[in-house]
């Protein structure tokens, strides 16, 4: 039951997520100096993580560029908007020579979602060129994912918290005497539970469209938080 709740909370979409939806919009500057808009369009992954593609619109709402779909698209708009595909470790840059214009993109309201199917469907892409991401850009893209879904990232740390608590119980059991067989069985069960939690955390990261780096970081943060709190409690009880 707890796992089902976590899976629901980790999801980026509501109950009617079978329809495409815009998950993020941001003003951007087009290569010709004119204002434009960046939108992320999320489809439904059905049995896997949701696929997302980036769209670039002009000031009138005409579609200029459409990226490929990926479950690890991230956007950073700290200075100028930058689109990352962390699934292929690449950066998507605008390519004006392949822009297309004419199609009006539907609005952001719920009533417009049924008209987003043509934009979400298909594998053709235009208006972007792809280049390898640098190490700094990889970090920037991961940070953009965290800032875009901080609650999901915190939930991703919960398996690490529980695993650390189990680990502390195992360490304490080694110090006890008596009933060695029962203690050994308890340690084996706790070790198995810890391994299951690691797997659950990894599955949550996949369903939540987080990278392996963020999964490892969240797990480590959860473990370190438990260890730090346990040390503080031990110091206060001395």
Secondary structure, DSSP 8 states (H G I E B T S, - for coil): -HHHHHHHHH-SS-TTTTS-EEEEEEEEE-TTS-EEEEEEEE---TTS---EEEEEEETTSBEEEE---BTTEEEE-SSS-EEEETTTTEEEEE-GGG-----B---SSGGGGGGGHHHHSSS--BSEEEEE--HHHHHHHHHHHHHH-HHHHHHHTHHHHHHHHHHHHHHHHHT--S-HHHHHHHHHHHHHHHHHHHHHHHHHHHHTT--HHHHHHHHHHHHHHHHHHHHHHHHHH-
